[in-house]
Amino acid sequence: MTIEPMQFTIKDGRTATIRSPKMEDAEPMLSYLYRITGQTPYLMNYPEETSKYTLEGEIALFEGMNKAPNQAMILCEVDGQLAANCMIRWGSHIKTRHRASLAISVLKEYWNLGIGTRLMEELLRIAKNQPQLMQVELEFIEGNNRAHALYKKMGFRITGVKPNAICLKDGTLLDEYMMMYEIKC
Ligand SMILES: CC(C)(COP(=O)(O)OP(=O)(O)OC[C@H]1O[C@@H](n2cnc3c(N)ncnc32)[C@H](O)[C@@H]1OP(=O)(O)O)[C@@H](O)C(=O)NCCC(=O)NCCS
């Protein structure tokens, strides 16, 4: 699904735009993925693992997400630069179609400016507009206090933990926490 482009003011006074992805975003998205995976240990890939992504693959992903009724990707631009990216999706299996999952990332130079909050508001707005959805789920890695604080502020609560779910290159093992936002029960 797509969203209407929207503008808002971030905490440093600049204007940010949130919108659905377009074909021209494929190249900036590849650079974005390479950069952000080097800026935090709390995403699932290392930068070199993002080299498997291609322009064609990104374009196909954007088109698929924009067309599908059960998923949405939203980008955030500041000063014409790709600053953040998020997505929400839900399935059609009878037993699990009441559950959506989401993922979000913001480039380091834009952290703590309210972009994550605004994107989460938009993802939750989309979720609440789907009558069959009862809950939205996400995961965060042990130590990601900024993400945990954001999700808690938005109304998510911790529902479980997967011990040692993540193994960093240096052998450090980190737990993964599951969180849930209840739309209705
Ligand atoms: C987590 C992330 C999405 C947050 O986005 P953001 O744009 O920085 O979020 P916001 O500015 O809207 O809000 C961040 C909140 O965390 C708080 N915060 C910042 N640093 C913190 C810390 N070390 N501990 C606790 N809270 C912290 C801020 O005060 C702010 O709360 P407030 O709005 O009540 O003041 C972003 O930092 C990011 O992309 N990180 C790297 C990738 C990642 O971790 N993605 C999530 C994977 S689960």
The ligand as an SDF file (V2000), in Angstrom:
LIG
                    3D

 48 50  0  0  0  0  0  0  0  0999 V2000
   15.8250    3.1850   17.4230 C   0  0  0  0  0  0  0  0  0  0  0  0
   15.5930    4.3050   16.4270 C   0  0  0  0  0  0  0  0  0  0  0  0
   14.6570    3.8160   15.3220 C   0  0  0  0  0  0  0  0  0  0  0  0
   14.9510    5.4880   17.1320 C   0  0  0  0  0  0  0  0  0  0  0  0
   14.7060    6.5100   16.1850 O   0  0  0  0  0  0  0  0  0  0  0  0
   14.8550    8.0520   16.5760 P   0  0  0  0  0  0  0  0  0  0  0  0
   14.4400    8.8460   15.4000 O   0  0  0  0  0  0  0  0  0  0  0  0
   16.1790    8.2840   17.1630 O   0  0  0  0  0  0  0  0  0  0  0  0
   13.6970    8.1360   17.6810 O   0  0  0  0  0  0  0  0  0  0  0  0
   13.0530    9.4150   18.3660 P   0  0  0  0  0  0  0  0  0  0  0  0
   13.9760   10.5780   18.2500 O   0  0  0  0  0  0  0  0  0  0  0  0
   11.6710    9.5980   17.8460 O   0  0  0  0  0  0  0  0  0  0  0  0
   12.9000    8.9130   19.8600 O   0  0  0  0  0  0  0  0  0  0  0  0
   13.9900    8.3340   20.5250 C   0  0  0  0  0  0  0  0  0  0  0  0
   13.6320    8.3120   22.0070 C   0  0  0  0  0  0  0  0  0  0  0  0
   14.6450    7.5560   22.6830 O   0  0  0  0  0  0  0  0  0  0  0  0
   15.1540    8.3190   23.7690 C   0  0  0  0  0  0  0  0  0  0  0  0
   16.5470    7.9200   23.9310 N   0  0  0  0  0  0  0  0  0  0  0  0
   17.5900    8.2940   23.2220 C   0  0  0  0  0  0  0  0  0  0  0  0
   18.7140    7.6870   23.6510 N   0  0  0  0  0  0  0  0  0  0  0  0
   18.3350    6.8740   24.6420 C   0  0  0  0  0  0  0  0  0  0  0  0
   19.0070    5.9700   25.4900 C   0  0  0  0  0  0  0  0  0  0  0  0
   20.3210    5.7600   25.3720 N   0  0  0  0  0  0  0  0  0  0  0  0
   18.2760    5.3000   26.4210 N   0  0  0  0  0  0  0  0  0  0  0  0
   16.9510    5.4860   26.5270 C   0  0  0  0  0  0  0  0  0  0  0  0
   16.2500    6.3410   25.7470 N   0  0  0  0  0  0  0  0  0  0  0  0
   16.9430    7.0190   24.8260 C   0  0  0  0  0  0  0  0  0  0  0  0
   15.0050    9.7490   23.3170 C   0  0  0  0  0  0  0  0  0  0  0  0
   15.0070   10.6220   24.4200 O   0  0  0  0  0  0  0  0  0  0  0  0
   13.6530    9.6890   22.6140 C   0  0  0  0  0  0  0  0  0  0  0  0
   12.5860    9.7150   23.5340 O   0  0  0  0  0  0  0  0  0  0  0  0
   11.6720   11.0420   23.7040 P   0  0  0  0  0  0  0  0  0  0  0  0
   11.0350   11.2810   22.3880 O   0  0  0  0  0  0  0  0  0  0  0  0
   10.7010   10.6400   24.7620 O   0  0  0  0  0  0  0  0  0  0  0  0
   12.6150   12.1140   24.0990 O   0  0  0  0  0  0  0  0  0  0  0  0
   16.9440    4.7860   15.8210 C   0  0  0  0  0  0  0  0  0  0  0  0
   17.7680    5.1890   16.8560 O   0  0  0  0  0  0  0  0  0  0  0  0
   17.6610    3.7460   14.9690 C   0  0  0  0  0  0  0  0  0  0  0  0
   17.3260    3.5710   13.8200 O   0  0  0  0  0  0  0  0  0  0  0  0
   18.6570    3.0630   15.5260 N   0  0  0  0  0  0  0  0  0  0  0  0
   19.4560    2.1240   14.7430 C   0  0  0  0  0  0  0  0  0  0  0  0
   18.6450    1.0140   14.1240 C   0  0  0  0  0  0  0  0  0  0  0  0
   17.7600    0.3670   15.1300 C   0  0  0  0  0  0  0  0  0  0  0  0
   18.1570    0.1230   16.2470 O   0  0  0  0  0  0  0  0  0  0  0  0
   16.5230    0.0710   14.7070 N   0  0  0  0  0  0  0  0  0  0  0  0
   15.5790   -0.5910   15.5530 C   0  0  0  0  0  0  0  0  0  0  0  0
   15.8290   -2.0320   15.5390 C   0  0  0  0  0  0  0  0  0  0  0  0
   14.7750   -2.8560   16.6920 S   0  0  0  0  0  0  0  0  0  0  0  0
  1  2  1  0
  2  3  1  0
  2  4  1  0
  2 36  1  0
  4  5  1  0
  5  6  1  0
  6  7  2  0
  6  8  1  0
  6  9  1  0
  9 10  1  0
 10 11  2  0
 10 12  1  0
 10 13  1  0
 13 14  1  0
 14 15  1  0
 15 16  1  0
 15 30  1  0
 16 17  1  0
 17 18  1  0
 17 28  1  0
 18 19  1  0
 18 27  1  0
 19 20  2  0
 20 21  1  0
 21 22  1  0
 21 27  2  0
 22 23  1  0
 22 24  2  0
 24 25  1  0
 25 26  2  0
 26 27  1  0
 28 29  1  0
 28 30  1  0
 30 31  1  0
 31 32  1  0
 32 33  2  0
 32 34  1  0
 32 35  1  0
 36 37  1  0
 36 38  1  0
 38 39  2  0
 38 40  1  0
 40 41  1  0
 41 42  1  0
 42 43  1  0
 43 44  2  0
 43 45  1  0
 45 46  1  0
 46 47  1  0
 47 48  1  0
M  END
$$$$
